[in-house]
Amino acid sequence: MGVQPKPRMTVDAFLAWADGRDGKYELVDGEVVAMAPERVRHAETKAAVFDALRAAIREGRRPCRALIDGVAVRVDAQTSYVPDVLVYCGERADRDAMEVAPVIVVEVVSPSSRSIDTNRKLNGYFRIPSVMHYLVVDPSGPLMIHHSRDGAGGIAARILSAGSLDLTPPGLTVAVADLFGHA
């Protein structure tokens, strides 16, 4: 008797399955992946990133919204990630929506997610046309990697530990120190 293949889901089936379910999950190539509990350092950094991006949106008076942890980002028909923080722009999303098309995506790395965040998710997020910036924030920082579309069809990367971060589009400026909660 052969090994039975694991059943695969589409993102639509996954979102229906995950609706109201306890825990945090992502869908990777059709397979459900449970997310590990967070360390306090991770949660605090995620909150600092969210606060900094919301403040930049208010200051820049942009028609954008920052969301923290929980809203899905569809990469393709069989992959959906849940970034730590994201920013989407334009009309307000339906309040019952479980996914949005972001312009900025942020992952706060942990020991178990570092390789995934810097490889698979980097490739996946930039397959989404709306994504202009992908920030990988190291909570032991201050250190972050800013990946952005370069206008020539490529992705540029900058490693920052101080100074300002220009997120154009949509036209936001954030102090790197604010992403770590200690300006």
N, C-alpha and C positions, 0 to 999 in steps of 0.2 A: 504494500500500500504506500503510495507516494505522499509527500508532504502537501497539505492543503495550502494554497496561497491565501495570504491575508486579504480580507475583503477591502476594496478601495472605495473611497467616497469622493464625490465632487464637493466643491466648496458650498454649493447650495444645500446639499444633503448634510454636510458638516454643520453649517450654521443652524439648520433645523434641529439637528441632534444636540448641539451645544446649548441651545436656547433654554435657559432656566436650570442648567446643570451646574452643580457645585464644582469648583476647581477652575483652573485656567488651562486651555488647550490651544494648540495650533494644528493645522493640517499641512503635512509635508508629503508631497507626491502621493496624495490620496490616503495617507495613513495618519491617524490621530496620534498626536504626541502630547503627553501631559507635561505641564511646566512645573518645575520644582519651586518650593517655597523660597521666598526672598530673605536675604540678610537685611538687617536694619540699615547698614551702609548703602545697600542697593536702593531700598525704599526711600531713604532720605535724599539720595542723589536724584532719583526719579522725580521726587517732589520739587527739588530745587530747579531742575530743568523745566518742568511744567510751569512753575512760577515765573521763571526768567522769560520763557517764550510768551506767556500771557501778558507780562508787563511790556515786552517788546511790541506785541500786537496792539495793545492799548496806546502806547507811546507813538507808534507809527501810524495809528488810525487806519489799519488795514482791515479789509472785510474777511478776516480769517478767525479761526477758532483753534485753540489748543485742547487736546483731549489726552487724558492720562489712562493708560493701562486698561484695555478691555475691548476696544473697538478693532475689528478685524480689517486687514488690508489684503485684498485679493491679488495674488501674484499671477495666477493663471487658474484654469478650471479645477485643478487638483491641489493647489497650494494657497494657504491663507495664513499670514503671520499676525501676531498681536504685539505691536511694538510697545515699548514702555511709554513713549509720548509721541504724539504726532500733531501736525498742524495741517488743516485743510482750509481752503479759501473759497470764496464765492457765497452762494446761498447757503443758509443754515440747512444742515442735513435733517432729514426726518428724524424726530426724536426716538422713534422705534427702530431706526436703521441699526444694523449690527456691523456695517462696514462703511468705509468712506475711501475716497481717492485723495491721499495726502500729497502735499507739496514738500513737507519736511517730515522725516521719520527719524526717531531717536531710539537707540538701544543702549541701555546701561549694561555693561558687560559684567559677568560674574565668572568665577572659575569654571563653572560647567558650561557656560554659553560662549566664551570668548572665541573659540574656533568657528562656531556656527555664525555668530554675529559678524565676524570679519571676513567670512568667505561666502557661505551659502546665502545668507540674508543680504549681503552686499550685492551679489549677483541678482537675486530675486527682486529686491526693491527697485533696482534700476531697470528692470524689465517693465516697470509700470510707468507709462508716459507722464503722469502727473508729478512723479517724484523728482524734485530738483536737488534736494539735499538729504544726505544720510549722515547722521552724527553717531559716532560710537564713543560713548563716554565711559571712562574708567573711573569708578567711584573711589579708588585709592589715590586718584589724581592729585593735583589738577592735571589731567592729560586727556585729550580727546582727539579723535580723528574726524575731520570734516571732509566727506566725499561730496562732490558736486558735479553736475553736468558742466562741461567746459565750453559748450557752444559749437564745438567742432565734431560732435558725435562721440566724444570720449568722456571719461570720468577723471576729474582731478582730485587729488588727495592732499590735505595739509594736516600736519600734526601740530596742535596748539596746546600750550599750557598757560598762556596769559594773553592779554590784549583783547581785541574785539573780533567778533565773528560776524561777517556780512552774509546774510541769508537773502540774496536777491536772485530771482524772485522768491518771495513776494515783497521784499524791501524791508527786512527786519535787521536790526543790529542788536547783538547781545554781547555783554562782557563775558569772557570765558569763565572768570571767577564766579559769576552768578550761577553758572551751571552746576557748581559744586556747593552752593549755599554759603560761601564765605567771600563776599565782595571786598 
